[in-house]
Amino acid sequence: MTGEVPEQVKIGVIGGSGLYDMAELTDTRKVSLGTPFGPPSDGLVIGTLRGKRVVFLPRHGVGHVYTPTTVPYRANIYALKMLGVRQVIGVNACGSLKEAIAPGHLVIPDQLVDQTRADRGRSFFDTGLVGHVSVADPFCPELSAILSESVEAAGGTVHHGGSFVIIEGPRFSTRAESHIYRGWGCAIIGMTTVPEAFLAREAEMAYATIAHVTDYDVWHTSEDPVTVERVMQIMKHNVRVVQRALIEAIDRLDPDADWACHHALDHAVMTDRARITPKTRARLHHIIARFDR
C-alpha cells in the first residue's frame, strides 16, 4: 500500500529492523507511505501489542542501509504523523561515558547535546513558514518516566536521566573527543537521536528514548576500543531486554494521554497566517493542521 493512510495508530516505535520480531506482536501489516520529504527509511509495520495498535519503523531501513547522516528523519517523523501517532518511543544504541553505566545497561536520558555537522533535515520549518519550538527539555518527561518503570519491570538495569551527546558518525570518536564529552558531563554518546527528537517535538509528538549501552566508547583505558564486532555482541543481548521493556511500556501507555509535548506549536509559529502559501500549507499539512484553520 503506497500513499494511502490505512488506519490511525497512536503509538510508534523507531529502532532496529529486528526490534518488532516478538511473539506478542500479532495482526501485522506492512505499509508504505509517501511524504513531502520523500519516502521513510522503509515500510512501516503495524501490529497489535497488548491490545493496542503500534507502528514500528526501522530507522536505518531493513538490512541497515542508511548511515546516521543519511537516515530520512523528516520523512520518518512525517510518516508517523500521517498515521496519527502521538507517542514515539525511540530505541538507540549508545556508548557509555561514565564508569557506572556499563555495557548491557539501559539509559532513559533527559537531555541532548547536538554535535552533528551535516544537514540531516533539522526542522520542518524552512522557507515559507517559521516556527521556533522550545526544546529546553527535549524528551517528554511523562513518557520517559513510563519507559524507566518499564525497563525495571522487564528486569533491565536502568539509569534515569543523563545527557546524550549525538555525534555525526558513522565513525566512532577519537579518545580526545571522548574525554571532551566526559568533561562536559555527558552520560552517553550516540549518532541518531538528533534531529529525530527535535522533529518529533515540532510534530507535537511525545518522544522519549531507550538508549541501550553497547560499549564504553574509547575513553576507558582498561577496555578494548569499541569495535563493530563487540557492539553487535552486546546489542543482541540488549535487544531482548528492550523488547520486554517495550511490551511493558505499551501495556502502561494511554494512547490518548494529553501532555505538554502535544501542544508544542501553541505559540511557536511566527509567520503571519496570511503569508503562508497554499503550497506550504499542503507540504506541512499534517504538522500544522491543528492550528492552521
N, C-alpha and C positions, 0 to 999 in steps of 0.2 A: 504494500500500500504506500503510495507516494503522494505527498502534498495534503491529503485529507487528514483531519484530526479524528481518529477513530473513536475516542472516548475521553472523558475527563478523568485525570489521575492527579491526586493532590500530594503524593509523596514521591520524591525522586531520589535516586542514589547514583552518584557518579564515582566510578572506580575502575578497577581492573576488569578485563573482559571475562574472567572466570568467576567473578565475585557472585554472580547470580546463579551459579551452579549449586543449588541447595535443594534438598529433597522437599522441604516445606513449600517451595515456590511452585504453585500449580496454575492451571488455566492460563498458560503463557501464549503470547503472540508477539511477533517481531514486526515493527512498523518503521517505515522510512518517511521522514518529513523534510520538506524543503523549507528554507528560511531566507529572509532577505540578506542574510550574511553567509549564504552558501549552505551546503549540507553539514549536519553534525558529524562527529567522529565516526559513527557507524549507525546501524539500525538500533532502535530503542526496543528493549524487551520489557513488555508489560505483563505482569502476573499478579496472582493473589497470594499474600503472605499474612498469616494471622487474620484472615478475613478482610484485609484491606488491599485495594489495588495499588500497586507500586510499579514505578518505571525505573529500569536500570539502563544506564548509558556508559559504555566503555570509553573512558576518557581518551585513551591512546588508539582506539579502534581495535577490532578483533585482530589478534596477531601482533599487536603493539607496533603500529606503523607510523604513528605521529611522535615526533620529539616533543619535549616540553614546550619548545618555542612554537612549533607548528600546529599544536592542538587547536582546532577551531572553537575557541572558547565562547565567542559571541553566538555562534550557531548552536552550540550545545545548550547554553542557557536559554536562548530564544526558543529552541525546540521544546524544552521542558515547559516554558511559559505558555506556549501554544497548547500544550496538553492540560494546562490548568494547575500545574504543580505549584504548591505553596510552601513546601518544606523540602529542603535539599540536604541530604547527608553526603558529604564528600568523604572519600576514603583515599588517603595519601600515604605512600611510603616516605620515610624520612630518616635522616641521620640524627644521632644524639649529640648535643654539645655539652652535656652535663653527665658527670660520673654516675649519678643516681638513676639516670634514665637509661636503662640497659637495653640492648637488642632483645626483641621479643616483648617489650613493654609497649603500651599504647598511651598516647597523649591526646587530651582534648584541649587544644590551645585556645587562648583568649585574645592573642594579639598577632599582628602580621608586620613584618619588615620587608618591604619590597626592594630587592636588589636585582630585579630583572633589567635587561638592557634593550631588548628588541621590542618592536611594536607588536604586541600579541593581540591587539584589538582591546585596548584598555577600557573602553567605555562605549555604551550605546549612543551616548550623546556627543555627536560630532557636528559637522556642518548642518545648519538648519534648525537645530534645537539644542539649547544649552541647559544642562542640569548639573547642579552641584550637590551631590548626595553625601551625607555625613557617614563616614566610616571610622569614627573615633573608636568604636568597638566593632571590629569587622565581622565578628562571629555572633550569631544570635545567642544570647545568654540562656534563654529558656530551652532551646534545642540542645545547646551544649550540656546543660545540666542533665537532660534526659539521656544523652549519649554517655556521660560519665556513669550514671546509675546503671546503664545497660551493660557497659563493659564490666563493671563489678559483678553484676548478676551473671554474666557469661563466664566468670572465673578468670578474667584477664587482670593483669597488673596495670592500673591506670594512674596517670598523673593529671591532676586538674589544673588547667591554666598553663601559662608559659608563652613566650614569644616565638613565633615560627618565622624564620628568615627564609625568603624564597630567592634562589639564585637562578641565573639564566639556564645553565646546563647547555648541552647534555653532559658536559664533563663534570667530574666531581671537583671539590675545592682543592686548592693548594693548602699546605699546612699553615702558611702565613694567613691566608684568608680565614681558615677555620679558627685560628686563635683570635683574629679580629672579631669574629662573630661571637665567640665566647666572651671576649672582653666587653662586648655590648650588652651582655646578659641574656642573649638568646638561648632558648632551651633546645630547639630542634631546627633542622635545616632540610629544605626540600626544593622542588622545582616547579610545582604545578598549581599551587593554591592561589597564586596571582596570575591573571586577573579574575579567576573564577569567583572568588568570594565577593569582589567588588561588583562584578556584573550581576551576581545574584541579588545584591542589595539594590542596585538600580532597577532590577526587575521586581522588587518588592517581595522577594522570597526570604524566608528564614533559612539561613545557611550556617552549618557548623561541620566540623570535620573530625573524623577519627584518624589520627596520624599514627601509623604503626612503625616502630623503630626497627630498622634492619641492620644498623651499624653505628659505630662511634665516629663517623666521618673520618678525618685523618689526623685529628689533634691528639688522639690517645696514644701515647708512646709505647705502652705495653701491649697494644693490639696491632695486628697487621693492618696496613692501609686498606681502605674499603675497595672491594673488587666486585664485579658483577656476579661472579660465582658465589661469593659469600652472601651477597644481598639476596640472591634467589633462594638460597637455603633457608635463611631466616624468614623470607617472605612467605614461603609455603606454610610454615608454622603460623605466622601472623594471620594469614587469610582465614584459617579455620576459626581462630578466635574472633576475628572481625565478623565473620558470617553469623556466629552465635550472638554477638553483640547487636548486629543489625536486626536479627529476629526479635530480640528483647526490646530494642528501641521502637520498632514498628508496632509492637504489641502495646507499648506505652503511649504512642503518639495519638493525639486527637487531630485528625486531618483538617478540622475546621478551627483549630486554635487561632486566636487573633492576637498577634504580638506587635510590638513597635516596628519590627522589620517589615511588616506588611503595609506600612504607611510611610515608607521612606521617601516618597515623592511629594508628600503633602505640601512642603514649602521649598522644594528643590529646583523646580523648573523656572528659569529666569526669562525665557523667551516669551514675548507678547503672543498670546494665542492667535491673534490676527495675522501674525507674521509666519506662522507655521504652515508650510505649503502642503497641498494635498499629497504630494509625493513623499514628503517626510512623515506625514500622518500615516500613510499606508505602510511605509517601511517600518515604523515603530509602533504599529497599531497595538500589538499585544503588550507592549511596555507601557504605553500612555493611555490606553483605553479607559482606565478607571476614572481619570480626572479630565480627559480631553473630550468634554461633551458640550 
